[in-house]
Amino acid sequence: MPKTERRTFLLDFEKPLCELEKRIEQIRELAQENEVDVSEQIVQLEARAEQLRKEIFSTLTPAQRLQLARHPRRPSTLDYIQAITDEWLELHGDRGGFDDPALVGGVARLNGRPVVMLGHQKGRDTKDNIARNFGMAFPAGYRKAIRLMEHANKFSMPILTFIDTPGAWSGVEAEKLGQSEAIAYNLRQMFSFEVPIISTVIGEGGSGGAIGIGVADRLLMFEHSVYTVASPEACAAILWKDAKKADRAAEALKITSWDLKKLGIIDEILTEPTSGAHAAPLEAAATLKQALWEHIEQLSEISPQKRKDLRYQKFRQIGVFQDSSA
Amino acid sequence: MSLFDWFDNIRKAEPPMQKQQEREIADGLWNKCPACGVVVYTKDLKANQLVCTECNHHNRVDSDERINQLIDADTWQPLSEELNPVDPLGFRDRKAYSDRLQEYQKKTQLSDAAKIGTGLIDGLPIALGVMDFRFMGGSMGSVVGEKLCRIIEHATEKRFPVVIVCASGGARMQEGMFSLMQMAKISGALERHRQEKLLYIPVLTNPTMGGVSASFAMLGDIILAEPKAIIGFAGRRVIEQTIREKLPEGFQTSEYLLKHGFVDAIVPRTQLKKTLAQLISFHQPFFPILSHVDNNGEHSSVMHL
């Protein structure tokens, strides 16, 4: 049973690696049956597998990275929260009549320090995904998020947000309830908070839905996550008039962590286990915890007003243009 | 050369038909309204601020015309006109972004999709940003973001109210994440303007979508919209595709937003200047007039600004 399950989620570029691993397993079984010692060969083969793994994962195309970022086994916001906190209590509701399961949040303790954590939540299986709308939040989600952030600001708790969404939900109901207004309000309010804010893209950073909880003092990104102005599919449909050109759009949009670090959009890349965060979630969580803690400590040394100013300056200088008056 | 080749060549040599040119009103003596089909004298149409005299259809207004309509004569002072877009990602879809930019600059005589400056509106000073849909659908890239930020910062410093006339399809995809980040950048500038207790009024015109709608368009102290403008987060086509059903009548129009509480008022273009001036004057600092005579024997019923 677990075997078939694993198969379902095998990405194309993982296949050669998977085959090699399977062969090693077969040899091991055969050797055991026939009572032959092949440990030396197995060590060699495993070294080769490791080599192959490194090669594959260090040369992924943006489109392949997008697949990894959307991997159904990739750790979600709640997975990370549960793995890195000492204790955690989820809080609900936007105080306007809704509670959006696609965006979760609550109070937590990180290394003893009270913080507020929140983020987009994708489902773990189809049923869960439908309940959580595949991590695409309604306006109610963004309003819950800002309510929790205001709470954090009131009680001087650092705000840690986790970004993992294909985008904010695009539907009649979302428009009627003011998706634009909800995101816009968050963008502005997040500049007013005095507590440290750290945002981490853990999977998919999709457009306005991502930045709606992403105005931060520090913007971190897991190595194989992506952050994009519009999904490559949508971009291809609009600019190439052909949704099948999504691979090319993924390339052109510069959505990978390395590209965005180079462009000065993000502050730090969090290294993932060799085969991606889903292969060793606890290892990824440990990396995350350490990075978040370091940044909290650094940011705590700055005065609240200064922190606010620096946050504005950080975003203020993003943009490339030519000023011929200079 | 076969006969077919010859035909092909002839076809290629023909100048492209002016089919997609959504005729900007200027040319011609007469103009046919795209909404009601009535033919009106262009001069009359212009005198009525490009609003159809028959059916009240609001034709699109470019940035220069909009500034003329709103700002008192000879008081407009443009800012940051020298900002030009660049191609930070080396982006190429069916055409290179840099070529596209040049094409639009040539066609529209604009450097990018927004103009900013200060001026008087019925004698009251304002900082004004106007988006121009003609330039790549008014899409927001680094230049639009920078210009709007500068005008808001300028207003914060001079204690002016800000008015931004929105007309945009959303973020400019060719600039990737730089474009998305402009949403935050402008919202940050607005937060600082707000901290100073200054007035901000966005005017939503057709269309106000995506990243523009989900940032400064929705952050007004008071939000005005022109009649029947399309305003929304996601485009109709996207929504139709995701939900696979027909959209309700009047969906995403100004009237729809008014009904659901996201704009304060729908103002016909012919009333826009008057309404803005009135709103701004409501928010001028108010000093109660004291009618007593002070020690110097002078009436102090003078407003001290």
Interface residues (C-beta under 8 A of the other chain):
Chain A: A168 S170 G171 V172 A174 E175 K176 L177 G178 Q179 S180 E181 I183 A184 Y185 L187 R188 Q189 F191 S192 S207 G208 I211 G212 G214 V215 Y227 T228 V229 A230 A234 C235 I238 L239 W240 K241 A249 A252 L253 K254 I255 L260 L263 I265 R311 Y312 F315 R316 I318 G319 V320 F321 Q322 D323 S324 S325
Chain B: S80 E82 L83 N84 P85 V86 P88 L89 F91 R92 D93 R94 S142 V143 G145 E146 C149 A171 M173 Q174 E175 G176 M177 F178 S179 L180 M181 Q182 M183 A184 K185 S187 G188 A189 L190 E191 R192 R194 Q195 G210 G211 S213 A214 S215 F216 A217 M218 L219 I231 G232 F233 A234 V238 I239 T242 I243 L247 P248 F251 Q252 H260 G261 F262
